[in-house]
């Protein structure tokens, strides 16, 4: 091999090593509009599926699409409304859909922002911590007003036969 060919081969190998290192560093974490800037969610199939579910949830809320919301929620959904000492305010899937239906009937306009902070997977269960905010124009009879909220919440998921579904936390 000539000296020129040897330099060219070394340069090519060095260039490949640099390109590989740059692509490996830039590709360790999922990028999505629903991920907070501080979130470092590694690229796994489950993480991708959960991030997609949160993207679909945000889109469905903003579109006021009750059918799409319902498809993301498990038939086994259960919520205790934050009260563990009593059950009269607990509800399941059908009551959740009724709540969404009632809300959607009174929302004229909505802007939703969901930012996933953390995903913790344990076997077929996952906790998703997320920051959310919304601005909505809410109307009842002739009264119309803008409401807004921002909060950090947790939604719980279960990996079912057809994929990850929300089982609690809405």
N, C-alpha and C positions, 0 to 999 in steps of 0.2 A: 504494500500500500504506500502511495506517495505521501509526502509531508502535507500537501494540500488536501488530499483525500482524508487523511487522519484528522486534520484540523476541522474539516467539514463534518466528519462523523462526530467528533467531540462536541462541536457547536450544536449539531442536531440533537445529540443525546441531552445536552444541557438544556436546550430549548424545550424538549419534551418533558424533562424533569420539572422545569419551572411551570409549564402549562398544566401538568398533572397536579402540582402542589396548589396552584391557584384555583383550579377547578374543584379540588377536594375541599379546600377551605371554604369556598363560596357555596358549596353544595351540601353542607352538613345539616342545615335546618330548613324546615318548610317555610316558604314565603306565601303569604296570603293576606288579602285586605282585612280579614277578621283576626289576624294575630297582632297583638300589641308589639310595639317596637322592642320591648324588653323580653318578649317571649322567645325562648330558644327551644323549639319543638323539633326533635330529631326526626329524620325521614324514616318512618316505618309505615307499613301498610295500615296498621291501626290508627296511628296519628293522622295519616292522610285522610282516612275515612271519617274520623271525628272532626277534623277541620272542615271537610266538605259538608258534614252534617250542620256544623255551626254556620257555614256560609249559606246553606239552604234555609236554615232557620231565620237568619237575618233577612234574606230576600223575601221569604214568605210573610214575615211580619210587616215589612215595608209594603208589600203588595196586598196586604190584608187578605191573604189566600188561606182560608180555613182548611181547605182540602190538603194543601201542601203542608201546613202545620200538623194536621192530623196524621199524615204519613210519616212524620219524623218522631212521633210519640208512640211508645209501646202501649198495647192494649192492657198491659199490667201496670200502667202508670198509677202512682199513689202519692198523694201529698197530704202531709199532716198540718199544713199551714203554720208551721213553726211551733205548734203546741204539742208537746209529747205527753202531757198529763191528761188530755181529754181527746175524745174522738168525734164529737159532734160537728167539728169544722173540717174533718178529713174528707177528701174526695178522690175520685178515680178518673179514668179516661173520659167517660161520658160527661161528667160534671165539668171537667176541664174544657171540653169542646163547647159546652153550653156557655161557660164564662167567656171564652174567646168569641163565640157567636154574638153574645150580648155586647161585648166591647166593640167588635168590628161594626156592628150596626150603628154605633154612635160616633165612630171615628171618620171624619171627613178628609183628613190629611195626616200623614205621619212620616217622620224621618227617624230612622233607627241606626244606631252605630253599636256594633258588637266587637269587642276586642278580647280575644282569648289570652289569658295570662299564663295559664298552666294546665297541663293535662296529666293526670295521674291514673295509670291503668293498673288494675290488679285482676288478672285472669280475664273473666268476661264482664267485668265492671270497670267503669271509669268515672272519675270526678273531673269536671271541667270548671275551673275558676275563670270568670270572665267579667269584664267591665262593660257595662252597657249604658247607653243614654238614648233618650227619645224625646222628640218634640211632636206633639200631636194636637190637632184641632178636634176637640171633642164637642159634640152637639147633643143636647137633650131638649126636645121640643124647640122653642125659639131661642134658647140660651146656647151660645157658642163661646168656647174659650180655649185658649192654648194652654196645654199642660206640658211640663217637662220634668224629667227625672234623670238622675245619674246615680249609679250604684255599682257595687261589686257583688256578684252572686255566684252560686255554685249550682250547676245542673249535674244530675247523675244519669249515667247511661248504662245500658246493658247490651252486650253483643248477642243479638238474636240470630235466628236462622238466616234472615235476609239482611243482616247488617246491624250497625249500632242504632239504638233507639233511646229516646229520653224516657227515663222511668220515674224521675222526680226532679223538682226544683223550678218549675215554671210558675 
